[in-house]
Amino acid sequence: MKNIEYKNLLNIEKKSINPFSRESLTAKVKKEFGNGNFYWHDFGNGIASSICNYKVKENSNINLSSDISGAVIIFNLSNDIKYIFDNEKNFVLEKNSFFLGLSSNQFKTQINLKKNLNYNSITIGIKEKLFLELAQKLNNLNSKMTESKNHNYSIMQGGLIDSIQLDILNHINKNNKDESLLSNLNLESLCTKLIYYTLGKIMNPKDDPTLSIDKIESLKKAKDIILTQYHLPLSIKDIANKSATNECYLKKDFKQYYNMTIYQMLKEQRLKEAKKLLEKEISVKEVCLKVGYKHTGNFSKLFFDKFGISPSLYKKQYNY
């Protein structure tokens, strides 16, 4: 595993200073480490944005630190990103997800990256004084601020990126390269719109419920159980117990977070694995049992509904 200081990862190509303390910076990943681009903009109003799109040649830990206390909202548009903190706690920001976090003026983390995978994320940074004004209605704000002072960071809430956020993020990705002042003003308006909408999602859960990080971690465990233990006779109660949550919350939150029910995901996984097994020299009945179904009739119907062909015909078609 290669350890790289964030400042050593990049070659700064251009720096622009506009009126009213507005700065823009363009950088490229050094060829020895990988390839890709970083765009950073300080709007001079307590808000900054960072847009990155890059790959690394080797499995790497990028050491990142900051001496500016405040909040960040990070949106991940690519592969899963793993953050490793000083207290040995890890947090994985999944593809098409976001989170709101707080940091002290002694913030440190390692970003764990896998070689040859594309990483595309957009980060909005908000200085502490401004964030405290913007987020007065945020639940547990005081306790989370205390936590960030004690541990140098605190992860508050997050969830899947919705269609409105994605539309704004796509516009940010398209409009971040033009360094003109007019374009910079447009980028600022997009970032402030994204802040307004995202904080609104978090502060008004009745309108658009967002899930706490603890709940998201339980949902990730539930998904992992489904993907790895699909061959077992899993019940919602079993999955809930193994995920450290209760059945009621699991059913509701799972549908909200993954946009499908637990049984839908379990069925999809079983049928996907069944299709692979049917391509081998295994009977339909054996495949049925191996993926967790007891009755071949039920299995055959589900397979036909999914793929438009019976498992026996699929097997013959593939083998011949």
ZIGIVEN-V643668 format. One record per residue. PHI is phi as a letter, one per 20 degrees, with the letter a starting at -180 (* if undefined). PSI is psi in whole degrees, 0 to 359 (999 if undefined). OMEGA is omega in whole degrees, 0 to 359 (* if undefined). Layout:
PHI,PSI,OMEGA + PHI,PSI,OMEGA
//
This chain:
*,125,182 + e,132,176 + d,125,184 + c,129,173 + f,137,184 + g,317,183 + f,336,179 + e,349,181 + f,333,193 + d,150,166 + d,119,179 + f,124,184 + e,325,183 + b,140,176 + c,127,181 + d,135,177 + d,119,180 + d,170,179 + g,157,176 + m,41,174 + m,28,178 + e,126,182 + c,147,175 + c,145,182 + c,134,177 + d,133,181 + b,155,175 + d,149,175 + f,134,178 + f,140,185 + g,331,180 + f,338,182 + d,334,183 + r,217,177 + b,156,179 + p,180,187 + c,150,173 + c,138,176 + c,126,183 + c,135,181 + c,126,172 + d,118,186 + e,0,176 + m,14,183 + c,18,183 + n,2,180 + c,138,176 + c,157,177 + c,150,176 + c,126,179 + c,123,180 + c,146,178 + b,104,190 + b,170,174 + c,154,172 + d,150,183 + f,331,182 + c,157,171 + g,127,190 + b,151,167 + d,119,178 + e,119,181 + e,118,184 + c,136,178 + b,161,179 + b,142,177 + d,17,178 + d,117,180 + f,146,180 + r,210,182 + c,153,173 + c,145,169 + d,117,184 + d,129,180 + d,121,182 + d,117,183 + d,10,185 + c,228,182 + f,160,181 + g,139,179 + d,127,181 + d,127,177 + d,132,180 + d,124,185 + d,167,184 + f,329,181 + e,17,176 + m,14,174 + e,144,179 + d,152,173 + c,130,179 + d,119,175 + e,110,185 + f,163,177 + g,139,178 + m,33,178 + c,166,177 + b,162,170 + b,156,174 + d,127,180 + c,158,177 + d,150,178 + b,149,176 + e,183,178 + e,9,174 + c,35,185 + f,138,175 + b,144,172 + b,163,170 + d,135,176 + d,116,184 + e,118,184 + c,143,178 + e,143,184 + f,143,174 + m,10,173 + e,144,179 + e,135,177 + c,120,179 + c,111,180 + c,155,177 + c,126,181 + d,132,173 + d,120,178 + d,138,181 + c,124,179 + f,150,190 + g,312,184 + g,316,179 + f,317,182 + f,319,180 + f,328,176 + f,320,183 + f,328,191 + d,31,183 + g,329,183 + e,4,183 + f,130,179 + f,141,176 + m,25,182 + f,314,183 + f,316,181 + f,324,179 + f,325,176 + f,318,178 + f,318,179 + f,319,180 + f,329,177 + f,322,183 + f,323,185 + d,3,180 + m,359,175 + a,161,172 + b,128,177 + e,124,187 + e,283,185 + b,165,179 + a,190,180 + r,191,178 + f,144,175 + f,127,180 + e,178,187 + f,325,180 + f,314,177 + f,316,182 + f,321,179 + f,316,179 + f,317,180 + f,321,178 + f,321,177 + f,321,177 + f,315,179 + g,325,183 + e,335,189 + d,15,186 + e,351,187 + e,333,179 + f,121,186 + e,6,179 + f,155,181 + f,321,180 + f,317,178 + f,323,179 + f,322,177 + f,321,178 + f,317,179 + f,320,177 + f,317,181 + f,323,178 + f,318,181 + f,319,179 + f,325,176 + f,320,179 + f,319,177 + f,311,182 + g,313,183 + f,316,184 + f,316,177 + f,325,176 + f,320,176 + g,316,185 + f,322,184 + e,347,180 + c,69,185 + f,338,179 + f,327,179 + f,320,181 + b,88,188 + f,128,173 + d,154,186 + d,142,176 + f,160,180 + f,321,179 + f,318,179 + f,320,179 + f,320,178 + f,320,177 + f,322,179 + f,323,177 + f,320,177 + f,317,180 + f,317,179 + f,317,180 + f,320,178 + f,316,180 + f,317,184 + f,336,183 + d,339,183 + d,24,183 + g,335,183 + f,349,180 + e,160,177 + f,71,185 + f,137,171 + d,164,178 + f,323,178 + f,316,178 + g,312,183 + f,319,179 + f,315,180 + f,317,181 + f,340,181 + e,4,179 + m,46,175 + b,183,178 + d,164,187 + f,317,184 + f,308,180 + f,320,182 + f,313,181 + f,314,183 + f,310,185 + f,325,180 + f,315,179 + f,320,180 + f,316,187 + f,318,185 + d,358,178 + l,30,172 + b,159,179 + f,168,178 + g,315,182 + f,330,175 + f,315,179 + f,320,179 + f,317,179 + f,315,180 + g,316,181 + f,316,180 + f,316,182 + f,325,177 + f,315,179 + f,325,178 + f,319,180 + f,319,178 + f,316,183 + f,326,180 + f,342,178 + e,357,178 + d,177,182 + e,66,179 + c,138,182 + f,160,179 + g,319,180 + f,317,179 + f,318,178 + f,315,179 + g,311,182 + f,323,183 + f,331,182 + e,7,171 + o,5,178 + e,145,181 + e,331,188 + d,125,182 + f,329,179 + f,313,178 + f,316,179 + f,314,182 + f,320,179 + f,314,180 + f,319,180 + f,316,179 + f,317,180 + f,326,182 + e,314,190 + d,354,178 + m,19,179 + b,146,179 + f,154,179 + f,324,180 + f,318,178 + f,321,178 + f,318,181 + f,314,179 + f,316,181 + f,319,182 + f,318,184 + f,337,179 + d,999,*
//
